[in-house]
Amino acid sequence: MRLKESFVPHDSGTEQVMVDTSGKFLGLVRSNRTAAFIIDFLKEEHTEEEIVEALYEKYDAKKEVLAKDVRMVLDRLMEAGALPTVDM
């Protein structure tokens, strides 16, 4: 999966925000550091498992917890239309 090109993230230094330049999603996506890491990672094609592995290498946390967090962020990005809605 990969972030749709119309969704543009911006890091302000204290938080990441993302807007949809296509005009289909009328809102602003605000992200904490973990979600921002996932969004940045999705600028290129990656699987859900690859995202979990990348987070596991970066943070001291259990893979089960990371997998749950990744799923939550991916679900929210899909709801916003930032990711294709396909079965994973």
PDB file of N, CA, C and O in Angstrom, chain B, residues numbered from 101:
ATOM      1  N   MET B 101       0.843  -1.170   0.000  1.00  0.00           N
ATOM      2  CA  MET B 101       0.000   0.000   0.000  1.00  0.00           C
ATOM      3  C   MET B 101       0.886   1.230   0.000  1.00  0.00           C
ATOM      4  O   MET B 101       2.047   1.196   0.407  1.00  0.00           O
ATOM      5  N   ARG B 102       0.298   2.310  -0.469  1.00  0.00           N
ATOM      6  CA  ARG B 102       1.041   3.561  -0.575  1.00  0.00           C
ATOM      7  C   ARG B 102       0.077   4.731  -0.402  1.00  0.00           C
ATOM      8  O   ARG B 102      -1.071   4.675  -0.841  1.00  0.00           O
ATOM      9  N   LEU B 103       0.558   5.783   0.239  1.00  0.00           N
ATOM     10  CA  LEU B 103      -0.225   6.995   0.432  1.00  0.00           C
ATOM     11  C   LEU B 103      -0.588   7.584  -0.927  1.00  0.00           C
ATOM     12  O   LEU B 103       0.262   7.666  -1.813  1.00  0.00           O
ATOM     13  N   LYS B 104      -1.841   7.994  -1.099  1.00  0.00           N
ATOM     14  CA  LYS B 104      -2.250   8.621  -2.348  1.00  0.00           C
ATOM     15  C   LYS B 104      -1.503   9.935  -2.538  1.00  0.00           C
ATOM     16  O   LYS B 104      -1.287  10.675  -1.578  1.00  0.00           O
ATOM     17  N   GLU B 105      -1.110  10.225  -3.767  1.00  0.00           N
ATOM     18  CA  GLU B 105      -0.306  11.410  -4.056  1.00  0.00           C
ATOM     19  C   GLU B 105      -1.021  12.712  -3.722  1.00  0.00           C
ATOM     20  O   GLU B 105      -0.367  13.724  -3.468  1.00  0.00           O
ATOM     21  N   SER B 106      -2.348  12.706  -3.716  1.00  0.00           N
ATOM     22  CA  SER B 106      -3.089  13.937  -3.426  1.00  0.00           C
ATOM     23  C   SER B 106      -3.019  14.319  -1.944  1.00  0.00           C
ATOM     24  O   SER B 106      -3.350  15.447  -1.579  1.00  0.00           O
ATOM     25  N   PHE B 107      -2.593  13.388  -1.095  1.00  0.00           N
ATOM     26  CA  PHE B 107      -2.447  13.676   0.328  1.00  0.00           C
ATOM     27  C   PHE B 107      -1.014  14.126   0.600  1.00  0.00           C
ATOM     28  O   PHE B 107      -0.058  13.381   0.390  1.00  0.00           O
ATOM     29  N   VAL B 108      -0.896  15.355   1.069  1.00  0.00           N
ATOM     30  CA  VAL B 108       0.412  15.970   1.256  1.00  0.00           C
ATOM     31  C   VAL B 108       0.662  16.213   2.749  1.00  0.00           C
ATOM     32  O   VAL B 108      -0.016  17.033   3.369  1.00  0.00           O
ATOM     33  N   PRO B 109       1.640  15.496   3.323  1.00  0.00           N
ATOM     34  CA  PRO B 109       1.981  15.723   4.728  1.00  0.00           C
ATOM     35  C   PRO B 109       2.970  16.874   4.870  1.00  0.00           C
ATOM     36  O   PRO B 109       3.788  17.122   3.984  1.00  0.00           O
ATOM     37  N   HIS B 110       2.879  17.565   5.993  1.00  0.00           N
ATOM     38  CA  HIS B 110       3.804  18.657   6.307  1.00  0.00           C
ATOM     39  C   HIS B 110       4.171  18.553   7.777  1.00  0.00           C
ATOM     40  O   HIS B 110       3.301  18.464   8.643  1.00  0.00           O
ATOM     41  N   ASP B 111       5.469  18.565   8.048  1.00  0.00           N
ATOM     42  CA  ASP B 111       5.953  18.504   9.420  1.00  0.00           C
ATOM     43  C   ASP B 111       6.252  19.919   9.891  1.00  0.00           C
ATOM     44  O   ASP B 111       7.120  20.594   9.339  1.00  0.00           O
ATOM     45  N   SER B 112       5.532  20.363  10.909  1.00  0.00           N
ATOM     46  CA  SER B 112       5.710  21.721  11.425  1.00  0.00           C
ATOM     47  C   SER B 112       6.803  21.809  12.481  1.00  0.00           C
ATOM     48  O   SER B 112       7.109  22.892  12.980  1.00  0.00           O
ATOM     49  N   GLY B 113       7.385  20.671  12.815  1.00  0.00           N
ATOM     50  CA  GLY B 113       8.391  20.644  13.869  1.00  0.00           C
ATOM     51  C   GLY B 113       7.845  20.104  15.167  1.00  0.00           C
ATOM     52  O   GLY B 113       8.554  19.424  15.908  1.00  0.00           O
ATOM     53  N   THR B 114       6.585  20.401  15.451  1.00  0.00           N
ATOM     54  CA  THR B 114       5.957  19.892  16.675  1.00  0.00           C
ATOM     55  C   THR B 114       4.893  18.842  16.376  1.00  0.00           C
ATOM     56  O   THR B 114       4.555  18.035  17.242  1.00  0.00           O
ATOM     57  N   GLU B 115       4.369  18.849  15.163  1.00  0.00           N
ATOM     58  CA  GLU B 115       3.385  17.856  14.756  1.00  0.00           C
ATOM     59  C   GLU B 115       3.380  17.761  13.238  1.00  0.00           C
ATOM     60  O   GLU B 115       3.918  18.622  12.542  1.00  0.00           O
ATOM     61  N   GLN B 116       2.771  16.715  12.750  1.00  0.00           N
ATOM     62  CA  GLN B 116       2.605  16.571  11.314  1.00  0.00           C
ATOM     63  C   GLN B 116       1.138  16.791  10.973  1.00  0.00           C
ATOM     64  O   GLN B 116       0.252  16.293  11.667  1.00  0.00           O
ATOM     65  N   VAL B 117       0.887  17.531   9.913  1.00  0.00           N
ATOM     66  CA  VAL B 117      -0.471  17.706   9.410  1.00  0.00           C
ATOM     67  C   VAL B 117      -0.478  17.255   7.956  1.00  0.00           C
ATOM     68  O   VAL B 117       0.551  17.277   7.280  1.00  0.00           O
ATOM     69  N   MET B 118      -1.650  16.847   7.485  1.00  0.00           N
ATOM     70  CA  MET B 118      -1.771  16.367   6.119  1.00  0.00           C
ATOM     71  C   MET B 118      -3.080  16.875   5.539  1.00  0.00           C
ATOM     72  O   MET B 118      -4.113  16.860   6.208  1.00  0.00           O
ATOM     73  N   VAL B 119      -3.028  17.325   4.287  1.00  0.00           N
ATOM     74  CA  VAL B 119      -4.218  17.790   3.587  1.00  0.00           C
ATOM     75  C   VAL B 119      -4.355  17.018   2.283  1.00  0.00           C
ATOM     76  O   VAL B 119      -3.387  16.465   1.761  1.00  0.00           O
ATOM     77  N   ASP B 120      -5.570  16.994   1.775  1.00  0.00           N
ATOM     78  CA  ASP B 120      -5.864  16.351   0.497  1.00  0.00           C
ATOM     79  C   ASP B 120      -6.002  17.437  -0.557  1.00  0.00           C
ATOM     80  O   ASP B 120      -6.916  18.258  -0.481  1.00  0.00           O
ATOM     81  N   THR B 121      -5.118  17.453  -1.527  1.00  0.00           N
ATOM     82  CA  THR B 121      -5.145  18.480  -2.562  1.00  0.00           C
ATOM     83  C   THR B 121      -6.189  18.203  -3.636  1.00  0.00           C
ATOM     84  O   THR B 121      -6.442  19.059  -4.485  1.00  0.00           O
ATOM     85  N   SER B 122      -6.798  17.021  -3.612  1.00  0.00           N
ATOM     86  CA  SER B 122      -7.832  16.708  -4.607  1.00  0.00           C
ATOM     87  C   SER B 122      -9.171  17.348  -4.252  1.00  0.00           C
ATOM     88  O   SER B 122     -10.034  17.508  -5.115  1.00  0.00           O
ATOM     89  N   GLY B 123      -9.343  17.710  -2.991  1.00  0.00           N
ATOM     90  CA  GLY B 123     -10.595  18.308  -2.543  1.00  0.00           C
ATOM     91  C   GLY B 123     -11.660  17.297  -2.176  1.00  0.00           C
ATOM     92  O   GLY B 123     -12.776  17.681  -1.824  1.00  0.00           O
ATOM     93  N   LYS B 124     -11.343  16.012  -2.250  1.00  0.00           N
ATOM     94  CA  LYS B 124     -12.326  14.983  -1.886  1.00  0.00           C
ATOM     95  C   LYS B 124     -12.470  14.845  -0.374  1.00  0.00           C
ATOM     96  O   LYS B 124     -13.564  14.589   0.130  1.00  0.00           O
ATOM     97  N   PHE B 125     -11.361  15.017   0.346  1.00  0.00           N
ATOM     98  CA  PHE B 125     -11.398  14.979   1.808  1.00  0.00           C
ATOM     99  C   PHE B 125     -11.253  16.411   2.292  1.00  0.00           C
ATOM    100  O   PHE B 125     -10.208  17.036   2.111  1.00  0.00           O
ATOM    101  N   LEU B 126     -12.291  16.917   2.898  1.00  0.00           N
ATOM    102  CA  LEU B 126     -12.280  18.298   3.372  1.00  0.00           C
ATOM    103  C   LEU B 126     -11.960  18.310   4.855  1.00  0.00           C
ATOM    104  O   LEU B 126     -12.849  18.243   5.703  1.00  0.00           O
ATOM    105  N   GLY B 127     -10.707  18.393   5.141  1.00  0.00           N
ATOM    106  CA  GLY B 127     -10.288  18.388   6.533  1.00  0.00           C
ATOM    107  C   GLY B 127      -8.788  18.367   6.624  1.00  0.00           C
ATOM    108  O   GLY B 127      -8.076  18.491   5.627  1.00  0.00           O
ATOM    109  N   LEU B 128      -8.329  18.209   7.831  1.00  0.00           N
ATOM    110  CA  LEU B 128      -6.914  18.202   8.133  1.00  0.00           C
ATOM    111  C   LEU B 128      -6.634  16.973   8.971  1.00  0.00           C
ATOM    112  O   LEU B 128      -7.345  16.709   9.941  1.00  0.00           O
ATOM    113  N   VAL B 129      -5.614  16.221   8.613  1.00  0.00           N
ATOM    114  CA  VAL B 129      -5.214  15.053   9.393  1.00  0.00           C
ATOM    115  C   VAL B 129      -4.021  15.465  10.245  1.00  0.00           C
ATOM    116  O   VAL B 129      -2.966  15.818   9.719  1.00  0.00           O
ATOM    117  N   ARG B 130      -4.193  15.419  11.558  1.00  0.00           N
ATOM    118  CA  ARG B 130      -3.111  15.748  12.483  1.00  0.00           C
ATOM    119  C   ARG B 130      -2.563  14.444  13.044  1.00  0.00           C
ATOM    120  O   ARG B 130      -3.320  13.540  13.396  1.00  0.00           O
ATOM    121  N   SER B 131      -1.236  14.356  13.124  1.00  0.00           N
ATOM    122  CA  SER B 131      -0.615  13.099  13.528  1.00  0.00           C
ATOM    123  C   SER B 131       0.378  13.288  14.653  1.00  0.00           C
ATOM    124  O   SER B 131       1.087  14.292  14.721  1.00  0.00           O
ATOM    125  N   ASN B 132       0.417  12.295  15.542  1.00  0.00           N
ATOM    126  CA  ASN B 132       1.489  12.258  16.531  1.00  0.00           C
ATOM    127  C   ASN B 132       2.737  11.700  15.847  1.00  0.00           C
ATOM    128  O   ASN B 132       2.696  11.380  14.660  1.00  0.00           O
ATOM    129  N   ARG B 133       3.823  11.583  16.567  1.00  0.00           N
ATOM    130  CA  ARG B 133       5.095  11.148  15.972  1.00  0.00           C
ATOM    131  C   ARG B 133       5.021   9.736  15.387  1.00  0.00           C
ATOM    132  O   ARG B 133       5.594   9.482  14.328  1.00  0.00           O
ATOM    133  N   THR B 134       4.331   8.822  16.052  1.00  0.00           N
ATOM    134  CA  THR B 134       4.234   7.458  15.545  1.00  0.00           C
ATOM    135  C   THR B 134       3.425   7.418  14.251  1.00  0.00           C
ATOM    136  O   THR B 134       3.838   6.784  13.280  1.00  0.00           O
ATOM    137  N   ALA B 135       2.286   8.087  14.234  1.00  0.00           N
ATOM    138  CA  ALA B 135       1.470   8.136  13.022  1.00  0.00           C
ATOM    139  C   ALA B 135       2.219   8.851  11.899  1.00  0.00           C
ATOM    140  O   ALA B 135       2.119   8.459  10.736  1.00  0.00           O
ATOM    141  N   ALA B 136       2.968   9.897  12.243  1.00  0.00           N
ATOM    142  CA  ALA B 136       3.759  10.614  11.245  1.00  0.00           C
ATOM    143  C   ALA B 136       4.821   9.692  10.641  1.00  0.00           C
ATOM    144  O   ALA B 136       5.081   9.744   9.439  1.00  0.00           O
ATOM    145  N   PHE B 137       5.430   8.852  11.471  1.00  0.00           N
ATOM    146  CA  PHE B 137       6.411   7.882  10.985  1.00  0.00           C
ATOM    147  C   PHE B 137       5.764   6.945   9.970  1.00  0.00           C
ATOM    148  O   PHE B 137       6.337   6.664   8.917  1.00  0.00           O
ATOM    149  N   ILE B 138       4.560   6.462  10.296  1.00  0.00           N
ATOM    150  CA  ILE B 138       3.843   5.561   9.395  1.00  0.00           C
ATOM    151  C   ILE B 138       3.500   6.275   8.091  1.00  0.00           C
ATOM    152  O   ILE B 138       3.689   5.720   7.009  1.00  0.00           O
ATOM    153  N   ILE B 139       2.999   7.492   8.191  1.00  0.00           N
ATOM    154  CA  ILE B 139       2.641   8.255   6.994  1.00  0.00           C
ATOM    155  C   ILE B 139       3.867   8.488   6.120  1.00  0.00           C
ATOM    156  O   ILE B 139       3.806   8.303   4.904  1.00  0.00           O
ATOM    157  N   ASP B 140       4.964   8.887   6.722  1.00  0.00           N
ATOM    158  CA  ASP B 140       6.193   9.095   5.950  1.00  0.00           C
ATOM    159  C   ASP B 140       6.659   7.796   5.299  1.00  0.00           C
ATOM    160  O   ASP B 140       7.127   7.799   4.160  1.00  0.00           O
ATOM    161  N   PHE B 141       6.532   6.699   6.018  1.00  0.00           N
ATOM    162  CA  PHE B 141       6.920   5.382   5.494  1.00  0.00           C
ATOM    163  C   PHE B 141       6.060   5.022   4.285  1.00  0.00           C
ATOM    164  O   PHE B 141       6.530   4.358   3.361  1.00  0.00           O
ATOM    165  N   LEU B 142       4.804   5.460   4.292  1.00  0.00           N
ATOM    166  CA  LEU B 142       3.869   5.139   3.205  1.00  0.00           C
ATOM    167  C   LEU B 142       4.017   6.047   1.989  1.00  0.00           C
ATOM    168  O   LEU B 142       3.204   5.979   1.067  1.00  0.00           O
ATOM    169  N   LYS B 143       5.031   6.883   1.974  1.00  0.00           N
ATOM    170  CA  LYS B 143       5.320   7.650   0.755  1.00  0.00           C
ATOM    171  C   LYS B 143       5.841   6.718  -0.331  1.00  0.00           C
ATOM    172  O   LYS B 143       5.859   7.067  -1.511  1.00  0.00           O
ATOM    173  N   GLU B 144       6.263   5.529   0.087  1.00  0.00           N
ATOM    174  CA  GLU B 144       6.684   4.462  -0.820  1.00  0.00           C
ATOM    175  C   GLU B 144       5.826   3.237  -0.536  1.00  0.00           C
ATOM    176  O   GLU B 144       5.204   3.138   0.522  1.00  0.00           O
ATOM    177  N   GLU B 145       5.797   2.326  -1.461  1.00  0.00           N
ATOM    178  CA  GLU B 145       4.992   1.108  -1.342  1.00  0.00           C
ATOM    179  C   GLU B 145       5.546   0.208  -0.233  1.00  0.00           C
ATOM    180  O   GLU B 145       6.724  -0.148  -0.245  1.00  0.00           O
ATOM    181  N   HIS B 146       4.678  -0.160   0.733  1.00  0.00           N
ATOM    182  CA  HIS B 146       5.064  -1.061   1.823  1.00  0.00           C
ATOM    183  C   HIS B 146       3.853  -1.866   2.261  1.00  0.00           C
ATOM    184  O   HIS B 146       2.709  -1.443   2.094  1.00  0.00           O
ATOM    185  N   THR B 147       4.125  -3.025   2.819  1.00  0.00           N
ATOM    186  CA  THR B 147       3.060  -3.838   3.391  1.00  0.00           C
ATOM    187  C   THR B 147       2.864  -3.446   4.849  1.00  0.00           C
ATOM    188  O   THR B 147       3.705  -2.772   5.444  1.00  0.00           O
ATOM    189  N   GLU B 148       1.761  -3.868   5.405  1.00  0.00           N
ATOM    190  CA  GLU B 148       1.490  -3.617   6.815  1.00  0.00           C
ATOM    191  C   GLU B 148       2.566  -4.243   7.694  1.00  0.00           C
ATOM    192  O   GLU B 148       2.991  -3.652   8.687  1.00  0.00           O
ATOM    193  N   GLU B 149       3.000  -5.437   7.324  1.00  0.00           N
ATOM    194  CA  GLU B 149       4.042  -6.127   8.089  1.00  0.00           C
ATOM    195  C   GLU B 149       5.360  -5.355   8.046  1.00  0.00           C
ATOM    196  O   GLU B 149       6.071  -5.303   9.049  1.00  0.00           O
ATOM    197  N   GLU B 150       5.696  -4.759   6.911  1.00  0.00           N
ATOM    198  CA  GLU B 150       6.925  -3.972   6.808  1.00  0.00           C
ATOM    199  C   GLU B 150       6.868  -2.737   7.708  1.00  0.00           C
ATOM    200  O   GLU B 150       7.876  -2.331   8.286  1.00  0.00           O
ATOM    201  N   ILE B 151       5.693  -2.154   7.818  1.00  0.00           N
ATOM    202  CA  ILE B 151       5.526  -0.992   8.696  1.00  0.00           C
ATOM    203  C   ILE B 151       5.758  -1.401  10.153  1.00  0.00           C
ATOM    204  O   ILE B 151       6.461  -0.715  10.895  1.00  0.00           O
ATOM    205  N   VAL B 152       5.164  -2.517  10.548  1.00  0.00           N
ATOM    206  CA  VAL B 152       5.337  -3.014  11.918  1.00  0.00           C
ATOM    207  C   VAL B 152       6.818  -3.280  12.188  1.00  0.00           C
ATOM    208  O   VAL B 152       7.324  -2.913  13.249  1.00  0.00           O
ATOM    209  N   GLU B 153       7.516  -3.911  11.246  1.00  0.00           N
ATOM    210  CA  GLU B 153       8.938  -4.206  11.417  1.00  0.00           C
ATOM    211  C   GLU B 153       9.766  -2.929  11.557  1.00  0.00           C
ATOM    212  O   GLU B 153      10.672  -2.862  12.388  1.00  0.00           O
ATOM    213  N   ALA B 154       9.456  -1.917  10.746  1.00  0.00           N
ATOM    214  CA  ALA B 154      10.185  -0.646  10.817  1.00  0.00           C
ATOM    215  C   ALA B 154       9.966   0.030  12.172  1.00  0.00           C
ATOM    216  O   ALA B 154      10.902   0.579  12.754  1.00  0.00           O
ATOM    217  N   LEU B 155       8.738  -0.010  12.668  1.00  0.00           N
ATOM    218  CA  LEU B 155       8.455   0.557  13.990  1.00  0.00           C
ATOM    219  C   LEU B 155       9.159  -0.235  15.090  1.00  0.00           C
ATOM    220  O   LEU B 155       9.657   0.339  16.058  1.00  0.00           O
ATOM    221  N   TYR B 156       9.195  -1.549  14.933  1.00  0.00           N
ATOM    222  CA  TYR B 156       9.840  -2.417  15.919  1.00  0.00           C
ATOM    223  C   TYR B 156      11.332  -2.090  16.027  1.00  0.00           C
ATOM    224  O   TYR B 156      11.905  -2.123  17.116  1.00  0.00           O
ATOM    225  N   GLU B 157      11.949  -1.775  14.892  1.00  0.00           N
ATOM    226  CA  GLU B 157      13.367  -1.413  14.890  1.00  0.00           C
ATOM    227  C   GLU B 157      13.594  -0.039  15.526  1.00  0.00           C
ATOM    228  O   GLU B 157      14.653   0.211  16.101  1.00  0.00           O
ATOM    229  N   LYS B 158      12.610   0.842  15.425  1.00  0.00           N
ATOM    230  CA  LYS B 158      12.754   2.211  15.921  1.00  0.00           C
ATOM    231  C   LYS B 158      12.375   2.354  17.401  1.00  0.00           C
ATOM    232  O   LYS B 158      13.021   3.100  18.136  1.00  0.00           O
ATOM    233  N   TYR B 159      11.329   1.642  17.837  1.00  0.00           N
ATOM    234  CA  TYR B 159      10.800   1.815  19.187  1.00  0.00           C
ATOM    235  C   TYR B 159      10.959   0.548  20.019  1.00  0.00           C
ATOM    236  O   TYR B 159      11.008  -0.559  19.484  1.00  0.00           O
ATOM    237  N   ASP B 160      11.037   0.726  21.314  1.00  0.00           N
ATOM    238  CA  ASP B 160      11.116  -0.389  22.243  1.00  0.00           C
ATOM    239  C   ASP B 160       9.691  -0.749  22.668  1.00  0.00           C
ATOM    240  O   ASP B 160       9.193  -0.286  23.694  1.00  0.00           O
ATOM    241  N   ALA B 161       9.057  -1.578  21.860  1.00  0.00           N
ATOM    242  CA  ALA B 161       7.670  -1.975  22.145  1.00  0.00           C
ATOM    243  C   ALA B 161       7.437  -3.389  21.604  1.00  0.00           C
ATOM    244  O   ALA B 161       8.172  -3.872  20.742  1.00  0.00           O
ATOM    245  N   LYS B 162       6.409  -4.028  22.125  1.00  0.00           N
ATOM    246  CA  LYS B 162       6.056  -5.369  21.657  1.00  0.00           C
ATOM    247  C   LYS B 162       5.440  -5.287  20.267  1.00  0.00           C
ATOM    248  O   LYS B 162       4.706  -4.349  19.958  1.00  0.00           O
ATOM    249  N   LYS B 163       5.742  -6.270  19.438  1.00  0.00           N
ATOM    250  CA  LYS B 163       5.212  -6.283  18.076  1.00  0.00           C
ATOM    251  C   LYS B 163       3.690  -6.313  18.061  1.00  0.00           C
ATOM    252  O   LYS B 163       3.071  -5.723  17.175  1.00  0.00           O
ATOM    253  N   GLU B 164       3.079  -6.991  19.026  1.00  0.00           N
ATOM    254  CA  GLU B 164       1.624  -7.065  19.070  1.00  0.00           C
ATOM    255  C   GLU B 164       1.012  -5.678  19.275  1.00  0.00           C
ATOM    256  O   GLU B 164      -0.003  -5.341  18.667  1.00  0.00           O
ATOM    257  N   VAL B 165       1.632  -4.893  20.125  1.00  0.00           N
ATOM    258  CA  VAL B 165       1.155  -3.532  20.390  1.00  0.00           C
ATOM    259  C   VAL B 165       1.359  -2.666  19.150  1.00  0.00           C
ATOM    260  O   VAL B 165       0.471  -1.905  18.765  1.00  0.00           O
ATOM    261  N   LEU B 166       2.518  -2.781  18.534  1.00  0.00           N
ATOM    262  CA  LEU B 166       2.805  -2.008  17.328  1.00  0.00           C
ATOM    263  C   LEU B 166       1.852  -2.370  16.192  1.00  0.00           C
ATOM    264  O   LEU B 166       1.371  -1.495  15.471  1.00  0.00           O
ATOM    265  N   ALA B 167       1.584  -3.667  16.039  1.00  0.00           N
ATOM    266  CA  ALA B 167       0.678  -4.116  14.979  1.00  0.00           C
ATOM    267  C   ALA B 167      -0.722  -3.533  15.178  1.00  0.00           C
ATOM    268  O   ALA B 167      -1.379  -3.139  14.214  1.00  0.00           O
ATOM    269  N   LYS B 168      -1.165  -3.483  16.410  1.00  0.00           N
ATOM    270  CA  LYS B 168      -2.482  -2.913  16.721  1.00  0.00           C
ATOM    271  C   LYS B 168      -2.504  -1.413  16.398  1.00  0.00           C
ATOM    272  O   LYS B 168      -3.469  -0.910  15.823  1.00  0.00           O
ATOM    273  N   ASP B 169      -1.438  -0.712  16.770  1.00  0.00           N
ATOM    274  CA  ASP B 169      -1.344   0.719  16.485  1.00  0.00           C
ATOM    275  C   ASP B 169      -1.284   0.994  14.985  1.00  0.00           C
ATOM    276  O   ASP B 169      -1.922   1.924  14.492  1.00  0.00           O
ATOM    277  N   VAL B 170      -0.518   0.186  14.268  1.00  0.00           N
ATOM    278  CA  VAL B 170      -0.423   0.344  12.813  1.00  0.00           C
ATOM    279  C   VAL B 170      -1.786   0.143  12.181  1.00  0.00           C
ATOM    280  O   VAL B 170      -2.184   0.917  11.310  1.00  0.00           O
ATOM    281  N   ARG B 171      -2.509  -0.889  12.607  1.00  0.00           N
ATOM    282  CA  ARG B 171      -3.838  -1.166  12.039  1.00  0.00           C
ATOM    283  C   ARG B 171      -4.765   0.023  12.286  1.00  0.00           C
ATOM    284  O   ARG B 171      -5.524   0.409  11.397  1.00  0.00           O
ATOM    285  N   MET B 172      -4.712   0.608  13.487  1.00  0.00           N
ATOM    286  CA  MET B 172      -5.567   1.745  13.808  1.00  0.00           C
ATOM    287  C   MET B 172      -5.247   2.939  12.894  1.00  0.00           C
ATOM    288  O   MET B 172      -6.159   3.577  12.366  1.00  0.00           O
ATOM    289  N   VAL B 173      -3.972   3.235  12.710  1.00  0.00           N
ATOM    290  CA  VAL B 173      -3.585   4.364  11.848  1.00  0.00           C
ATOM    291  C   VAL B 173      -3.998   4.086  10.412  1.00  0.00           C
ATOM    292  O   VAL B 173      -4.532   4.975   9.748  1.00  0.00           O
ATOM    293  N   LEU B 174      -3.765   2.874   9.915  1.00  0.00           N
ATOM    294  CA  LEU B 174      -4.149   2.534   8.540  1.00  0.00           C
ATOM    295  C   LEU B 174      -5.654   2.642   8.340  1.00  0.00           C
ATOM    296  O   LEU B 174      -6.110   3.134   7.308  1.00  0.00           O
ATOM    297  N   ASP B 175      -6.421   2.191   9.312  1.00  0.00           N
ATOM    298  CA  ASP B 175      -7.886   2.297   9.220  1.00  0.00           C
ATOM    299  C   ASP B 175      -8.324   3.759   9.131  1.00  0.00           C
ATOM    300  O   ASP B 175      -9.205   4.102   8.342  1.00  0.00           O
ATOM    301  N   ARG B 176      -7.713   4.604   9.932  1.00  0.00           N
ATOM    302  CA  ARG B 176      -8.065   6.040   9.910  1.00  0.00           C
ATOM    303  C   ARG B 176      -7.653   6.681   8.591  1.00  0.00           C
ATOM    304  O   ARG B 176      -8.379   7.522   8.059  1.00  0.00           O
ATOM    305  N   LEU B 177      -6.502   6.296   8.059  1.00  0.00           N
ATOM    306  CA  LEU B 177      -6.070   6.833   6.768  1.00  0.00           C
ATOM    307  C   LEU B 177      -6.997   6.378   5.648  1.00  0.00           C
ATOM    308  O   LEU B 177      -7.273   7.136   4.718  1.00  0.00           O
ATOM    309  N   MET B 178      -7.475   5.146   5.739  1.00  0.00           N
ATOM    310  CA  MET B 178      -8.434   4.648   4.741  1.00  0.00           C
ATOM    311  C   MET B 178      -9.754   5.400   4.839  1.00  0.00           C
ATOM    312  O   MET B 178     -10.351   5.745   3.819  1.00  0.00           O
ATOM    313  N   GLU B 179     -10.208   5.654   6.051  1.00  0.00           N
ATOM    314  CA  GLU B 179     -11.451   6.410   6.245  1.00  0.00           C
ATOM    315  C   GLU B 179     -11.349   7.807   5.640  1.00  0.00           C
ATOM    316  O   GLU B 179     -12.326   8.325   5.101  1.00  0.00           O
ATOM    317  N   ALA B 180     -10.163   8.418   5.729  1.00  0.00           N
ATOM    318  CA  ALA B 180      -9.946   9.751   5.176  1.00  0.00           C
ATOM    319  C   ALA B 180      -9.756   9.714   3.665  1.00  0.00           C
ATOM    320  O   ALA B 180      -9.786  10.749   3.000  1.00  0.00           O
ATOM    321  N   GLY B 181      -9.558   8.503   3.127  1.00  0.00           N
ATOM    322  CA  GLY B 181      -9.329   8.372   1.684  1.00  0.00           C
ATOM    323  C   GLY B 181      -7.875   8.513   1.276  1.00  0.00           C
ATOM    324  O   GLY B 181      -7.574   8.652   0.090  1.00  0.00           O
ATOM    325  N   ALA B 182      -6.953   8.479   2.262  1.00  0.00           N
ATOM    326  CA  ALA B 182      -5.541   8.656   1.982  1.00  0.00           C
ATOM    327  C   ALA B 182      -4.867   7.372   1.489  1.00  0.00           C
ATOM    328  O   ALA B 182      -3.764   7.412   0.943  1.00  0.00           O
ATOM    329  N   LEU B 183      -5.539   6.237   1.687  1.00  0.00           N
ATOM    330  CA  LEU B 183      -5.037   4.945   1.237  1.00  0.00           C
ATOM    331  C   LEU B 183      -6.117   4.254   0.428  1.00  0.00           C
ATOM    332  O   LEU B 183      -7.308   4.468   0.657  1.00  0.00           O
ATOM    333  N   PRO B 184      -5.704   3.431  -0.512  1.00  0.00           N
ATOM    334  CA  PRO B 184      -6.718   2.647  -1.227  1.00  0.00           C
ATOM    335  C   PRO B 184      -7.409   1.687  -0.264  1.00  0.00           C
ATOM    336  O   PRO B 184      -6.770   1.141   0.637  1.00  0.00           O
ATOM    337  N   THR B 185      -8.686   1.484  -0.447  1.00  0.00           N
ATOM    338  CA  THR B 185      -9.420   0.554   0.414  1.00  0.00           C
ATOM    339  C   THR B 185      -9.430  -0.823  -0.245  1.00  0.00           C
ATOM    340  O   THR B 185     -10.291  -1.151  -1.060  1.00  0.00           O
ATOM    341  N   VAL B 186      -8.427  -1.615   0.151  1.00  0.00           N
ATOM    342  CA  VAL B 186      -8.320  -2.975  -0.354  1.00  0.00           C
ATOM    343  C   VAL B 186      -8.190  -3.902   0.823  1.00  0.00           C
ATOM    344  O   VAL B 186      -7.747  -3.490   1.895  1.00  0.00           O
ATOM    345  N   ASP B 187      -8.570  -5.154   0.640  1.00  0.00           N
ATOM    346  CA  ASP B 187      -8.413  -6.125   1.717  1.00  0.00           C
ATOM    347  C   ASP B 187      -6.943  -6.439   1.880  1.00  0.00           C
ATOM    348  O   ASP B 187      -6.237  -6.696   0.905  1.00  0.00           O
ATOM    349  N   MET B 188      -6.478  -6.417   3.144  1.00  0.00           N
ATOM    350  CA  MET B 188      -5.064  -6.695   3.426  1.00  0.00           C
ATOM    351  C   MET B 188      -4.946  -7.948   4.233  1.00  0.00           C
ATOM    352  O   MET B 188      -3.838  -8.359   4.577  1.00  0.00           O
TER     353      MET B 188
END
